[in-house]
Amino acid sequence: MRYVVIGTSGSGKSTFSRSLAEAIRGQYIELDRLHWAPHWTERPDSEFAEAVASNTEGNTWVVDGNYAVVRDIVWPRATHVVWLNFSRLVVFSRVFRRTLRRSLRREILWHGNRESFVRSFFTKDSIILWSFSTYRKNQLKYRAVRESGAFDHLQWHELRTPTEASHFLQAVADKAP
């Protein structure tokens, strides 16, 4: 089993992906960790792609993330796509609470990076603004990729509510050896 978990920033991909990886007893691969270097520096695409290719060589994994630059590496190797296609209200409330918590607690993310309160709430680089502005674009993009036929080998699971996501995780865990 090799899963790709997609959804708008703040939909809960990381939390869901960790739980899914645990349920299938597989490797959890967070694309943000592979993409971001210290000081919020983006890794060069070639370096990022190499790290992703190396991490997705196994037979049982869950990739958490939406980076189109590595889709042609990850998706052909995957067996399933799980799309967390939750409502704008669910996504926005989650990203708001998560960002507020991370910035106030100064939580360390990848490679020493932290979300700052000012950057998160008062700049054009705001993850909240990013989530809000990409919500509809992502829905259209994922629907188009699904319908394109380019990845017909994948089993798609579109989960529209957190309850559906919980039931999906439980069903996978129940099937696990």
MARVOVO-459972 format. One record per residue (C-alpha): residue in one letter; z, y, x. Coordinates in steps of 0.02 Angstrom, whole numbers, plus 50000, padded with zeros to 5 digits. Example, Ala and Ser with C-alpha at 12.3 -4.5 7.8 and 13.67 -1.06 7.14 Angstrom:
BEGIN
[A, [50390, 49775, 50615]]
[S, [50357, 49947, 50684]]
This chain:
BEGIN
[M, [50000, 50000, 50000]]
[R, [49946, 50167, 50067]]
[Y, [49981, 50318, 49957]]
[V, [49930, 50500, 49964]]
[V, [50041, 50616, 49862]]
[I, [49961, 50780, 49811]]
[G, [50014, 50929, 49707]]
[T, [50042, 51115, 49715]]
[S, [50173, 51181, 49836]]
[G, [50341, 51161, 49752]]
[S, [50292, 51015, 49640]]
[G, [50412, 50899, 49729]]
[K, [50291, 50805, 49841]]
[S, [50413, 50782, 49985]]
[T, [50557, 50720, 49880]]
[F, [50443, 50605, 49781]]
[S, [50354, 50542, 49937]]
[R, [50516, 50500, 50026]]
[S, [50573, 50399, 49874]]
[L, [50404, 50313, 49860]]
[A, [50404, 50267, 50046]]
[E, [50577, 50194, 50025]]
[A, [50522, 50096, 49872]]
[I, [50374, 50017, 49962]]
[R, [50471, 50003, 50126]]
[G, [50338, 50105, 50212]]
[Q, [50321, 50249, 50333]]
[Y, [50344, 50425, 50264]]
[I, [50216, 50545, 50340]]
[E, [50242, 50730, 50305]]
[L, [50085, 50828, 50344]]
[D, [50180, 50992, 50358]]
[R, [50280, 50919, 50503]]
[L, [50119, 50870, 50591]]
[H, [50031, 51035, 50551]]
[W, [50163, 51164, 50596]]
[A, [50220, 51198, 50774]]
[P, [50370, 51307, 50822]]
[H, [50369, 51490, 50763]]
[W, [50259, 51445, 50613]]
[T, [50110, 51419, 50727]]
[E, [49974, 51310, 50655]]
[R, [49919, 51168, 50767]]
[P, [49734, 51167, 50811]]
[D, [49635, 51063, 50686]]
[S, [49585, 50935, 50818]]
[E, [49767, 50908, 50871]]
[F, [49823, 50898, 50690]]
[A, [49685, 50773, 50648]]
[E, [49730, 50666, 50798]]
[A, [49913, 50660, 50746]]
[V, [49867, 50616, 50567]]
[A, [49747, 50479, 50623]]
[S, [49880, 50404, 50735]]
[N, [50013, 50407, 50599]]
[T, [49903, 50326, 50467]]
[E, [49851, 50172, 50565]]
[G, [49981, 50060, 50483]]
[N, [49970, 49958, 50323]]
[T, [50112, 50034, 50223]]
[W, [50137, 50221, 50214]]
[V, [50152, 50374, 50104]]
[V, [50067, 50536, 50156]]
[D, [50141, 50693, 50083]]
[G, [50021, 50840, 50082]]
[N, [49861, 50928, 50032]]
[Y, [49772, 50974, 50192]]
[A, [49584, 50964, 50159]]
[V, [49549, 50968, 50347]]
[V, [49618, 50790, 50362]]
[R, [49566, 50721, 50192]]
[D, [49421, 50625, 50271]]
[I, [49545, 50539, 50386]]
[V, [49682, 50499, 50261]]
[W, [49594, 50463, 50097]]
[P, [49474, 50328, 50159]]
[R, [49626, 50234, 50228]]
[A, [49730, 50256, 50071]]
[T, [49739, 50138, 49923]]
[H, [49819, 50257, 49797]]
[V, [49829, 50442, 49756]]
[V, [49979, 50507, 49660]]
[W, [49947, 50679, 49588]]
[L, [50104, 50773, 49537]]
[N, [50017, 50880, 49408]]
[F, [50169, 50961, 49329]]
[S, [50171, 51117, 49222]]
[R, [50170, 51289, 49301]]
[L, [50349, 51315, 49238]]
[V, [50413, 51157, 49325]]
[V, [50322, 51196, 49487]]
[F, [50369, 51379, 49492]]
[S, [50553, 51348, 49453]]
[R, [50560, 51212, 49586]]
[V, [50477, 51316, 49722]]
[F, [50585, 51466, 49679]]
[R, [50749, 51367, 49687]]
[R, [50697, 51273, 49844]]
[T, [50642, 51430, 49935]]
[L, [50798, 51526, 49886]]
[R, [50909, 51382, 49946]]
[R, [50815, 51361, 50109]]
[S, [50814, 51545, 50151]]
[L, [50996, 51578, 50105]]
[R, [51059, 51423, 50197]]
[R, [50939, 51453, 50342]]
[E, [50886, 51270, 50332]]
[I, [50785, 51209, 50479]]
[L, [50620, 51134, 50428]]
[W, [50496, 51069, 50558]]
[H, [50511, 51111, 50742]]
[G, [50646, 51241, 50715]]
[N, [50551, 51338, 50581]]
[R, [50648, 51418, 50440]]
[E, [50599, 51507, 50282]]
[S, [50663, 51685, 50288]]
[F, [50717, 51776, 50132]]
[V, [50606, 51926, 50167]]
[R, [50452, 51824, 50210]]
[S, [50479, 51709, 50062]]
[F, [50503, 51842, 49931]]
[F, [50427, 52005, 49993]]
[T, [50269, 51971, 50094]]
[K, [50092, 51910, 50064]]
[D, [50143, 51752, 50161]]
[S, [50267, 51704, 50025]]
[I, [50267, 51519, 49982]]
[I, [50312, 51569, 49804]]
[L, [50158, 51681, 49793]]
[W, [50054, 51543, 49874]]
[S, [50114, 51414, 49747]]
[F, [50083, 51530, 49600]]
[S, [49911, 51586, 49658]]
[T, [49848, 51411, 49703]]
[Y, [49914, 51320, 49550]]
[R, [49756, 51326, 49445]]
[K, [49640, 51313, 49596]]
[N, [49726, 51152, 49647]]
[Q, [49710, 51078, 49473]]
[L, [49523, 51112, 49474]]
[K, [49504, 51050, 49654]]
[Y, [49595, 50885, 49627]]
[R, [49504, 50852, 49464]]
[A, [49337, 50884, 49551]]
[V, [49381, 50770, 49697]]
[R, [49434, 50634, 49577]]
[E, [49274, 50648, 49475]]
[S, [49159, 50663, 49626]]
[G, [49159, 50477, 49658]]
[A, [49185, 50507, 49843]]
[F, [49346, 50407, 49840]]
[D, [49311, 50277, 49706]]
[H, [49412, 50147, 49800]]
[L, [49574, 50241, 49763]]
[Q, [49687, 50204, 49616]]
[W, [49734, 50373, 49542]]
[H, [49901, 50406, 49460]]
[E, [49913, 50577, 49378]]
[L, [50095, 50612, 49335]]
[R, [50116, 50760, 49219]]
[T, [50306, 50770, 49204]]
[P, [50457, 50735, 49314]]
[T, [50504, 50596, 49191]]
[E, [50335, 50512, 49219]]
[A, [50365, 50527, 49406]]
[S, [50536, 50444, 49390]]
[H, [50463, 50302, 49287]]
[F, [50323, 50278, 49413]]
[L, [50447, 50266, 49557]]
[Q, [50553, 50142, 49460]]
[A, [50401, 50035, 49419]]
[V, [50348, 50031, 49603]]
[A, [50524, 49989, 49658]]
[D, [50534, 49849, 49530]]
[K, [50373, 49771, 49600]]
[A, [50428, 49785, 49782]]
[P, [50476, 49624, 49869]]
